[in-house]
Amino acid sequence: MTKVHELRLALDEQGITTPIFVGVMPLLSFRNANFLHHEVPGIRLADDTLARMQQAEADGNEREVGLQIAKETIDAICADFNGVHINTPLRHHEISLELLNYVQAKNAVSV
């Protein structure tokens, strides 16, 4: 069960029906992920996320893996919530635009 789904269940258990936008901030690098996890109060990344970013650093594809993790998180958010808030990481607006296009494409498909 994802943390996003756990949040949905906790809100449901409390009878909270207020619309909520869950935020996503794409990871730029293992260094960025490690900083967020250890230095920013309230942010804790899953061990597998840190491991994926560490492997991405070794493989030289941190941006791509960070985007993939963000897309997976967006998928989980869209399954349980009505909106997603995309945080632009360190003035990398092109990453936010790519994720915005991803969200719009998901919403254009009828399921």
C-alpha positions in Angstrom: 0.0 0.0 0.0 1.4 3.4 -1.0 1.6 6.3 1.4 -0.9 8.1 -0.8 -3.4 5.4 -0.3 -2.7 5.3 3.4 -3.5 9.0 3.5 -6.8 8.5 1.6 -7.8 5.7 4.1 -6.9 7.9 7.1 -9.0 10.8 5.8 -11.9 8.5 5.1 -11.7 7.0 8.6 -11.9 10.5 10.0 -14.8 11.4 7.8 -12.8 14.2 6.1 -14.3 15.1 2.8 -12.6 18.4 2.1 -10.9 18.3 -1.4 -7.2 17.8 -1.0 -4.3 18.3 -3.5 -1.4 16.1 -2.7 2.0 17.5 -3.7 4.8 16.0 -5.8 8.3 17.4 -6.0 10.4 15.5 -8.6 13.8 14.4 -7.4 16.7 15.8 -9.4 19.5 13.6 -8.0 20.4 11.2 -5.2 22.1 14.2 -3.5 18.8 16.1 -3.7 16.8 13.1 -2.4 19.2 12.6 0.4 19.0 16.2 1.4 15.2 16.3 1.4 15.1 13.1 3.4 17.6 14.1 6.1 17.5 17.9 6.2 13.9 19.0 5.5 11.5 18.6 8.3 8.4 16.7 7.4 9.9 15.0 4.3 10.7 11.3 4.6 11.4 9.3 1.4 10.8 5.6 1.3 13.9 3.4 1.5 13.2 2.0 -2.0 13.0 5.6 -3.4 16.4 6.5 -1.9 17.8 3.2 -3.3 16.5 3.9 -6.7 18.0 7.3 -6.8 21.3 6.0 -5.5 21.3 3.4 -8.3 20.4 6.1 -10.8 23.4 8.1 -9.7 25.6 5.2 -10.4 23.9 4.6 -13.7 24.0 8.3 -14.7 20.2 8.6 -15.2 19.1 10.5 -12.1 16.8 12.9 -13.9 15.0 10.1 -15.8 14.5 8.0 -12.6 13.4 11.1 -10.6 10.7 11.7 -13.3 9.6 8.1 -13.3 9.2 8.1 -9.5 7.2 11.4 -9.8 5.0 9.8 -12.5 4.4 6.8 -10.3 3.5 9.1 -7.4 1.1 11.1 -9.6 -0.6 7.8 -10.7 -1.2 6.9 -7.1 -2.4 10.4 -6.3 -4.8 10.5 -9.3 -6.2 7.1 -8.2 -7.2 8.4 -4.7 -7.5 12.2 -5.0 -9.0 14.8 -7.3 -5.8 16.8 -7.9 -2.1 17.0 -7.7 0.1 19.9 -6.8 3.4 19.8 -8.8 6.3 21.6 -7.0 8.9 22.9 -9.3 12.3 21.7 -8.2 15.0 24.4 -8.1 13.9 26.4 -11.1 13.6 23.4 -13.4 10.4 24.5 -15.0 10.8 22.1 -17.9 10.4 19.2 -15.4 7.1 20.6 -14.1 5.9 21.1 -17.7 6.7 17.5 -18.5 4.7 16.3 -15.5 1.8 18.7 -16.2 1.6 17.2 -19.7 1.7 13.7 -18.2 -1.3 14.6 -15.9 -3.2 16.2 -18.7 -2.7 13.1 -20.9 -3.9 10.9 -18.0 -7.1 13.0 -17.6 -7.8 13.0 -21.3 -8.1 9.2 -21.3 -11.4 7.7 -20.2 -11.2 4.7 -18.0 
